[in-house]
Structure formats: structure tokens, C-alpha cells
């Protein structure tokens, strides 16, 4: 991920914190020429994500700040692990501390939540994927965190694949009509996925040659039947209230993909601290 993709977001986050007058506390207490070093330290176990964004936070504040990562995004850490050392003008270190911690904590939480599901389905054919249920403005970062946790990305937005949802089916007048309309509109490189609620709709989607079928809120028994009926003619994605307690049973049905919005909309942060030496 390049700075171009994240710097506007980082500037917005810093503006939110700095407001109109800047960091009143730090500017009052810390001399303008003071230099120092701080360490970002994990306070609990999990998977790290967001070190690049931490770099950009401090680079935007003051390009003289140097961030030396001690681990890599995707690494697992335990309490007390130093993940990065930050050195340079102390005013920039103290001003950027909270924004940097907010971001690495949020993204590492997503990576950690993803890793739990990935570990739970180990040994099956299923791949854990995310959804578009992301924090506005943070989609690229949160989807990178899913990858750091061992998962894979679903579509990034409305413009990179066709996903026919239940409301589209209702408006079109049925699964077949929706797929046919989508195929007339899409280019030859665009995949077509359709969401179905029943095995009958699955049969209709397969007959219309959908590339991927999203099986929404199917029971494990229904998923196994769907896999048998499909026979490899399309990729099958299971979705709907999937968590660490249920994901293994879903994976063992033989589906190809398991999508979970909870990876991004409900992940708890991973706690980090920032300690000045």
C-alpha cells in the first residue's frame, strides 16, 4: 500500500485531533527543539496490522520522525512486545501518539479477529473473506488488516464485481432475470455473484451460469446439500451470522468461501501503549 492511498485519511484523522489551535498541552510543556524516543508496545496477545499507517502518521506530522518497526504486519505478538520505536522531535511524537495508537489498535484488532476464524477452519477447503461492512474511510486499511490476519478480500467496492443481492432479485423479478440483466451489462472480465436464500434459488442460479453463489443463512445441512448439487459448477460462499463458534461447522460442509462482516464491523481493538524513554 502506498502513501498516496492513506495520507489523505491520516491528515483527516490528525485534523480531527489537532482542531484549530494544535496540541496546546505539548506546545506549552515541550521545547520546540527537544528530541526523544518512544516505543509502541503490545499490551495483549494478537496479530499486528497498521505499522505502515503509524509511519505515515508521524511522517505527515514531521518528516524528521523516524519509525523503526521491530515486527512486521501479520506477525503475532505477546504482551510486552515492542512493535516499533519512534524517534525524533518530541512534539511530533506526543502529538501523533493517540492517532497512531488508535489506528494500529483498530487494525490489529481486525487482523486478530480474522486470524481466529482462519485458525478455526484450518484443514478445510474454506477461505475466510471480509465484506463491505467496513468503517467509512478505512476500507483499504481494514481489508489490508484482514489479509494480515490470514484472510482474503471480497470485492472492495461496488465497481469491481457484480453481487446480486436479494433486493436486486426482487426488483428484477427473479434470480434468472437478474443474472441475465447483469450479464448483458458486465464486461467479460467481471464476475457475477448472486445471493440466494433457498436451494431452489441455487438451482436457478446454477442454470443461469452464475460464477459464484452466496448462500445466505443456510444451515450446515443445507450447505452440504448445496455443495452436492453444485458439483463444482460455481464457487460457493456461505454467509450470515458466522463467528468463531460456528465457522468450523460451516467450513466442514465443503463451501469454498466464508464471509463475515464481523471481521471489520465488530472486531475489538488490540491494546497498545506508547512509552517515552
C-alpha positions as CSV (number, residue, x, y, z in Angstrom):
1,X,0.0,0.0,0.0
2,X,1.5,3.3,-1.0
3,X,1.3,6.6,0.9
4,X,-0.9,8.1,-1.7
5,X,-3.7,5.8,-0.6
6,X,-3.6,6.7,3.1
7,X,-2.2,10.2,3.6
8,X,-5.4,12.0,3.0
9,X,-7.1,9.8,5.6
10,X,-4.2,10.3,8.0
11,X,-4.4,14.1,7.6
12,X,-8.1,14.0,8.3
13,X,-7.6,12.0,11.5
14,X,-4.9,14.4,12.6
15,X,-7.0,17.4,11.8
16,X,-9.8,15.9,13.9
17,X,-7.4,15.7,16.9
18,X,-5.5,19.0,16.4
19,X,-8.5,21.2,15.7
20,X,-7.8,24.9,15.1
21,X,-5.2,25.5,17.8
22,X,-3.0,22.4,17.7
23,X,-1.7,20.5,20.7
24,X,-2.0,23.1,23.4
25,X,-0.6,20.8,26.1
26,X,2.5,19.6,24.2
27,X,3.3,23.0,22.8
28,X,3.2,24.5,26.3
29,X,5.3,21.9,28.0
30,X,7.8,20.5,25.4
31,X,10.5,22.7,24.0
32,X,10.4,23.1,20.2
33,X,13.9,21.7,19.8
34,X,13.5,18.7,22.2
35,X,14.3,15.3,20.8
36,X,13.3,11.9,22.1
37,X,12.4,8.3,21.5
38,X,9.2,6.3,22.2
39,X,8.2,2.7,21.9
40,X,4.9,1.3,20.8
41,X,4.3,-1.8,23.0
42,X,1.7,-4.5,22.8
43,X,-0.3,-4.9,25.9
44,X,-2.0,-8.1,24.9
45,X,-1.6,-11.0,22.5
46,X,-2.7,-10.8,18.9
47,X,-1.8,-10.1,15.3
48,X,-0.2,-6.8,14.3
49,X,-1.5,-4.7,11.5
50,X,-1.1,-1.0,10.7
51,X,2.6,-0.3,11.1
52,X,2.7,1.4,7.8
53,X,0.0,3.7,8.9
54,X,1.8,4.5,12.1
55,X,4.8,5.6,9.9
56,X,2.5,7.8,7.8
57,X,1.0,9.5,10.9
58,X,4.4,10.7,12.1
59,X,5.7,11.4,8.6
60,X,2.8,13.7,8.0
61,X,3.3,15.5,11.3
62,X,7.1,15.9,10.9
63,X,9.2,14.2,8.2
64,X,12.1,14.2,10.7
65,X,10.5,11.5,12.8
66,X,11.9,8.0,12.2
67,X,9.8,4.9,12.8
68,X,11.7,1.6,13.1
69,X,9.4,-1.4,13.1
70,X,10.6,-4.4,15.2
71,X,8.0,-6.7,13.8
72,X,6.0,-7.0,10.5
73,X,2.4,-6.6,9.8
74,X,0.9,-10.1,10.2
75,X,3.2,-11.1,13.0
76,X,1.8,-12.5,16.2
77,X,2.9,-10.6,19.4
78,X,2.5,-11.1,23.1
79,X,2.2,-8.6,26.0
80,X,5.3,-6.5,26.3
81,X,6.5,-6.9,22.7
82,X,7.9,-3.7,21.3
83,X,6.5,-3.4,17.8
84,X,8.1,-0.1,16.8
85,X,10.5,2.5,18.0
86,X,9.7,6.1,17.1
87,X,12.4,8.8,17.4
88,X,12.7,12.5,16.5
89,X,11.2,15.8,17.7
90,X,9.3,15.1,20.9
91,X,6.4,17.5,20.0
92,X,5.6,15.3,17.0
93,X,5.9,12.1,19.0
94,X,3.5,13.3,21.6
95,X,1.1,14.9,19.2
96,X,0.8,11.9,17.0
97,X,0.7,9.3,19.8
98,X,-3.1,8.9,20.1
99,X,-3.8,8.9,16.4
100,X,-1.1,6.3,15.8
101,X,-2.3,4.1,18.6
102,X,-6.0,4.4,17.6
103,X,-5.1,3.1,14.1
104,X,-2.8,0.3,15.0
105,X,-5.1,-0.8,17.7
106,X,-8.1,-0.9,15.4
107,X,-6.4,-2.6,12.5
108,X,-4.6,-5.1,14.7
109,X,-8.0,-6.0,16.2
110,X,-9.3,-6.7,12.8
111,X,-6.3,-8.9,12.0
112,X,-6.6,-10.7,15.3
113,X,-10.3,-11.4,14.8
114,X,-9.6,-12.7,11.3
115,X,-6.8,-15.0,12.5
116,X,-9.2,-16.7,14.9
117,X,-11.5,-17.7,12.1
118,X,-8.7,-18.7,9.8
119,X,-7.3,-21.0,12.5
120,X,-10.7,-22.4,13.2
121,X,-11.1,-23.6,9.6
122,X,-7.6,-24.9,9.2
123,X,-7.6,-28.2,7.2
124,X,-10.7,-27.5,5.3
125,X,-11.0,-26.0,1.8
126,X,-12.7,-22.8,3.0
127,X,-11.2,-19.4,2.7
128,X,-12.2,-16.6,5.2
129,X,-13.2,-13.4,3.4
130,X,-14.4,-10.0,4.5
131,X,-17.3,-7.8,3.4
132,X,-18.1,-4.2,2.6
133,X,-19.2,-3.7,6.3
134,X,-16.2,-1.5,7.0
135,X,-15.6,1.8,8.8
136,X,-16.2,4.6,6.3
137,X,-12.9,6.0,5.0
138,X,-10.9,2.9,6.4
139,X,-11.9,0.2,3.9
140,X,-8.5,-0.2,2.3
141,X,-6.8,-0.3,5.7
142,X,-9.3,-2.7,7.2
143,X,-9.1,-5.0,4.2
144,X,-5.3,-5.0,4.5
145,X,-5.7,-6.0,8.1
146,X,-7.9,-8.9,7.1
147,X,-5.0,-10.1,4.8
148,X,-2.6,-9.6,7.7
149,X,-4.8,-11.9,9.7
150,X,-4.6,-14.6,7.1
151,X,-7.9,-13.9,5.4
152,X,-8.7,-12.8,1.9
153,X,-10.7,-9.9,0.4
154,X,-14.1,-9.9,-1.1
155,X,-14.9,-7.1,-3.5
156,X,-13.5,-3.7,-2.5
157,X,-16.5,-1.7,-3.7
158,X,-19.5,-1.6,-6.0
159,X,-17.3,-1.2,-9.1
160,X,-15.1,-4.3,-9.1
161,X,-17.6,-7.1,-9.2
162,X,-21.3,-7.8,-9.6
163,X,-23.0,-9.1,-6.5
164,X,-26.8,-9.5,-7.0
165,X,-28.4,-9.3,-3.6
166,X,-31.9,-10.2,-2.5
167,X,-33.3,-6.8,-3.2
168,X,-31.8,-6.9,-6.8
169,X,-33.5,-10.2,-7.3
170,X,-36.8,-8.8,-6.1
171,X,-36.6,-5.8,-8.4
172,X,-35.5,-7.9,-11.4
173,X,-38.3,-10.4,-10.9
174,X,-36.2,-13.4,-10.1
175,X,-32.8,-14.9,-9.9
176,X,-32.6,-15.8,-13.6
177,X,-33.8,-12.4,-14.8
178,X,-31.3,-10.7,-12.5
179,X,-28.3,-12.7,-13.8
180,X,-29.3,-12.3,-17.4
181,X,-29.5,-8.5,-16.9
182,X,-26.2,-8.4,-15.2
183,X,-24.5,-10.4,-17.9
184,X,-25.8,-8.1,-20.6
185,X,-24.3,-5.1,-18.7
186,X,-21.0,-6.6,-17.5
187,X,-17.7,-6.9,-19.4
188,X,-16.2,-10.3,-20.0
189,X,-13.7,-9.9,-17.1
190,X,-16.4,-9.1,-14.5
191,X,-17.5,-12.0,-12.2
192,X,-21.2,-12.4,-11.4
193,X,-22.2,-13.5,-7.9
194,X,-25.8,-13.9,-6.7
195,X,-27.2,-14.2,-3.3
196,X,-29.8,-17.0,-2.7
197,X,-32.0,-17.9,0.2
198,X,-33.2,-21.3,-0.8
199,X,-31.9,-24.4,-2.6
200,X,-34.5,-23.8,-5.3
201,X,-32.9,-20.4,-6.0
202,X,-29.5,-22.1,-6.0
203,X,-30.6,-24.4,-8.8
204,X,-31.9,-21.4,-10.7
205,X,-28.6,-19.6,-10.3
206,X,-26.6,-22.6,-11.5
207,X,-28.8,-23.0,-14.5
208,X,-28.2,-19.3,-15.3
209,X,-24.4,-19.9,-15.0
210,X,-23.6,-17.7,-12.1
211,X,-19.9,-17.6,-11.3
212,X,-20.3,-17.5,-7.5
213,X,-23.4,-18.2,-5.4
214,X,-23.7,-16.7,-1.9
215,X,-25.7,-19.0,0.4
216,X,-27.3,-16.7,2.9
217,X,-28.1,-18.0,6.3
218,X,-28.1,-21.7,5.2
219,X,-27.9,-24.4,7.9
220,X,-24.9,-26.8,7.8
221,X,-27.3,-29.4,6.4
222,X,-28.5,-27.1,3.6
223,X,-24.9,-26.1,2.9
224,X,-23.9,-29.7,2.4
225,X,-26.8,-30.2,0.0
226,X,-25.8,-27.1,-1.8
227,X,-22.3,-28.3,-2.3
228,X,-23.6,-31.7,-3.6
229,X,-26.0,-30.0,-6.0
230,X,-23.4,-27.6,-7.3
231,X,-20.7,-30.2,-8.1
232,X,-18.0,-27.6,-8.7
233,X,-20.0,-25.7,-11.3
234,X,-19.7,-22.4,-9.3
235,X,-17.9,-21.2,-6.3
236,X,-20.0,-21.3,-3.1
237,X,-19.8,-18.7,-0.4
238,X,-21.5,-19.1,3.0
239,X,-22.6,-16.0,4.9
240,X,-24.8,-15.0,7.7
241,X,-24.1,-14.6,11.5
242,X,-20.8,-16.6,11.3
243,X,-18.5,-16.4,14.2
244,X,-15.7,-18.4,15.9
245,X,-18.2,-20.7,17.5
246,X,-20.0,-21.7,14.2
247,X,-17.4,-21.3,11.5
248,X,-15.8,-24.7,11.7
249,X,-19.2,-26.5,11.1
250,X,-19.8,-24.2,8.1
251,X,-16.3,-24.9,6.7
252,X,-16.7,-28.7,7.0
253,X,-19.7,-28.6,4.6
254,X,-17.3,-28.1,1.7
255,X,-18.1,-24.5,0.8
256,X,-15.3,-22.5,-0.9
257,X,-15.6,-19.2,0.9
258,X,-17.0,-18.0,4.2
259,X,-17.6,-14.3,4.5
260,X,-18.0,-12.5,7.8
261,X,-18.9,-8.8,8.3
262,X,-17.9,-9.2,12.0
263,X,-14.3,-9.2,11.0
264,X,-14.5,-5.4,10.4
265,X,-17.7,-4.2,12.0
266,X,-17.4,-5.9,15.4
267,X,-13.7,-6.6,16.0
268,X,-12.4,-5.5,19.4
269,X,-9.3,-3.4,19.4
270,X,-5.9,-4.9,20.3
271,X,-4.4,-2.7,23.0
272,X,-1.1,-0.9,22.5
273,X,0.8,1.6,24.6
274,X,3.3,4.4,23.7
275,X,6.1,4.8,26.2
276,X,8.6,7.7,26.0
277,X,12.1,6.6,27.1
